[in-house]
Amino acid sequence: SDFLVLGVNNDTSYGDGIDNDGDGSVDEETIDGRDEDADYSALTDDRHALIATVGIVNFYERQDFVLEDDLGDVMARAYAAGGEAMVTIDDSMEEAKKCMEIAEKYDHIFCTVGIHPHNAKDCTAWDIKVLRSFADASKVKAIGEIGLDYHYNNSDPADQRVAFLQQLMLAKELSLPVVVHCREAVEDVWAIVDDVKPEKFVLHCCTEKWEDVERFVEA
């Protein structure tokens, strides 16, 4: 398996750029931990390539109130600065459609589709079928953002685990990479990942130490 770990951090208070607590403010963004010497060019060459490109961008929430009016200008500046490709990360069924629309509009933007653990309580068997159909689109590069978040527990942990397992199995069935959110849930994330064994994997939003997530890379 190919694994990439983003944002390993020993400080459990760091933000992820999302309004997790619903107070109208966005958590402070953190560095993504990318290896400056790594080759992130594979995304544009292979639909099933590991998602590790110039930018992994959460347009879904921040785009609504930051980038919506000038997304074209933002993309132009990104390309002018040397950006080659971006991935807009989905977190719900509703946002999946927006991400796909953005990806279809811009040649060098790709997207994921998936249900974030915050929204796992709303995940149904029908949603999994719809995600499978969404994944047929050529600009969809992975299933995500999926995973477990025991810090906020916006969805019951049991619901999170079911949704995570279902989507992980879907990704493996389709031979697609997965983008996994893990917050204060590394043991359960590992147990499910170790059971399903997805082909390619991005793990981010880690609040654990490197020794807690090293096993993902070595798997």
Salt bridges, closest charged atoms under 4 A:
ASP2 OD2 - LYS200 NZ 2.68
ASP16 OD2 - ARG183 NH1 3.84
GLU29 OE1 - ARG62 NH1 3.17
ASP32 OD2 - ARG34 NE 2.69
ASP64 OD2 - LYS98 NZ 3.89
GLU95 OE2 - LYS98 NZ 3.81
GLU145 OE2 - HIS116 NE2 3.34
GLU145 OE2 - HIS181 ND1 2.89
GLU145 OE2 - HIS204 NE2 3.04
ASP149 OD2 - HIS181 NE2 2.69
GLU173 OE1 - ARG132 NH2 2.90
GLU184 OE2 - HIS151 ND1 2.68
GLU187 OE2 - ARG215 NH2 2.95
ASP188 OD2 - ARG161 NH1 3.52
ASP194 OD1 - LYS197 NZ 3.72
